[in-house]
Amino acid sequence: MAKHHDIKGALDFMRQGYSKGDDSFSFTLDDIVHELDITERKAKDVLRAINTRARFWRGDFPANSEIVVNAPVYDRITNWFD
């Protein structure tokens, strides 16, 4: 089960990456693992918890695939846990 602190950390990571000025920001599950210093299993739980609400990413979030944060995704996650 994803913890509030980990979800907030992942959302902050996505917001910071997206707001650097690119059209979109992509990251992998492994990036979340290293950023939050959590296990891959916990990172998957965190992304699933976010996706339950955002509903933009598909699949099981394998470590080698990229997850993209673009304008529609960013709009959905902007004010979560502020």
N, C-alpha and C positions, 0 to 999 in steps of 0.2 A: 504494500500500500504506500502510495506517495505521501510524503510529509509536506505540510504547508511550506516549511522553510526551503525545501528542495524545489518545489513548484515555483515559489517566488524567485529563487536563484536562477532557475532556467528561464523564466520570463524576463528577468533583468538582463541575462546574457543575450537573449534574442532581441530585446529592445535596443541594447547598446550596439549590437552588430548591425542591425537594420538602419539605425539612425546615423551611421557613418557616411551616408550620402549615396550609396549605391541604389540601383533600382530594386535589387533584392539581396537578401543575405542568406547564404546557405551554410549549413553546418551538418555534422554527422553525429550519430549517437556517441561516438568516441569523444567528440569535442565536449559534450555535456558531461561525460564521465570525468574528464580531466578538469573541466571548469569547476564542477561542484565537488570533486573528490569523493565520488560515490561509485558503487559497483554498476556494471552494465545492466544488471537486472533492475536495480533501483532507477537508473536513468530511463529504462523502457517504461517503468511504472509512471514516472514523472511525465514523460511524453504522452503516454496513453491518457493520463488524467487531464492534461492540457487539451489533447485532441478530442476528448469526450465533449468538451465545450466548443472548441474552435471548429472541429470537423473539416479540416483542410488537408490533413495528411492521411495517406492510406498505408496499410501494411503493418508489419511488426517492427519497424524501425531497425533494420539490420545495421550493424556497426559500419559497414562500408558504403551505405547509400546516403545521399545528401537529402536533407530536409530543407525546404526553401521557405523563407519568410519574405513574403512580398506585401504589397499594400493591403490587400484584403485580409491577409493573416494578421498583419500588424494592427489594423483597425480593430480586429476582434480581441487582441490581447493587450491593447494599450493601457487600459485603466484597471486591469486585474491586480488586486492586492497592492494598490498604491497607498 
